[in-house]
């Protein structure tokens, strides 16, 4: 998804998405539960991994702002809503 967004943006274009991210590691059992997938919890990745993927995809100035945090049914770990922004470098 990140590489495709980079490909279709014009030079200097901006990416802005809302997504769920992993704030504290989730137990493997949570990552495997179908209702966790349906609830966008099981597919989360850590914030640092998201930032790394944006940079590897060619974006610059990645900004990830956590807007909400929630635990997972009394288990260790947490996920959060995030506002994610980055910019495609302007050709120069």
LINQUI-V276534 format. One record per residue. N is the residue number from 0. RES is the residue in one small letter. PSI is psi in radians with two decimals (* if undefined). Layout:
# LINQUI-V276534
n:res:psi
N:RES:PSI
N:RES:PSI
This chain:
# LINQUI-V276534
n:res:psi
0:x:-0.73
1:x:-0.78
2:x:-0.65
3:x:-0.72
4:x:-0.74
5:x:-0.76
6:x:-0.73
7:x:-0.26
8:x:2.53
9:x:2.84
10:x:2.30
11:x:0.00
12:x:2.78
13:x:2.48
14:x:2.32
15:x:2.03
16:x:2.77
17:x:2.34
18:x:2.89
19:x:2.44
20:x:2.75
21:x:2.13
22:x:-0.66
23:x:2.44
24:x:2.35
25:x:2.55
26:x:2.62
27:x:-0.61
28:x:-0.63
29:x:-0.73
30:x:-0.34
31:x:-0.17
32:x:2.33
33:x:-0.72
34:x:-0.44
35:x:-0.61
36:x:-0.77
37:x:-0.53
38:x:0.19
39:x:0.44
40:x:-0.81
41:x:-0.50
42:x:0.11
43:x:2.66
44:x:2.71
45:x:2.61
46:x:-0.78
47:x:-0.61
48:x:-0.69
49:x:-0.82
50:x:-0.76
51:x:-0.74
52:x:-0.66
53:x:-0.80
54:x:-0.75
55:x:-0.51
56:x:-0.10
57:x:-0.14
58:x:2.73
59:x:2.83
60:x:0.90
61:x:2.39
62:x:2.15
63:x:2.00
64:x:2.10
65:x:2.17
66:x:-0.21
67:x:2.57
68:x:2.48
69:x:2.55
70:x:3.10
71:x:1.69
72:x:0.84
73:x:0.10
74:x:2.82
75:x:2.76
76:x:2.85
77:x:2.67
78:x:2.93
79:x:2.75
80:x:2.50
81:x:2.52
82:x:2.09
83:x:2.22
84:x:2.56
85:x:2.94
86:x:2.45
87:x:2.27
88:x:2.52
89:x:2.38
90:x:2.53
91:x:*
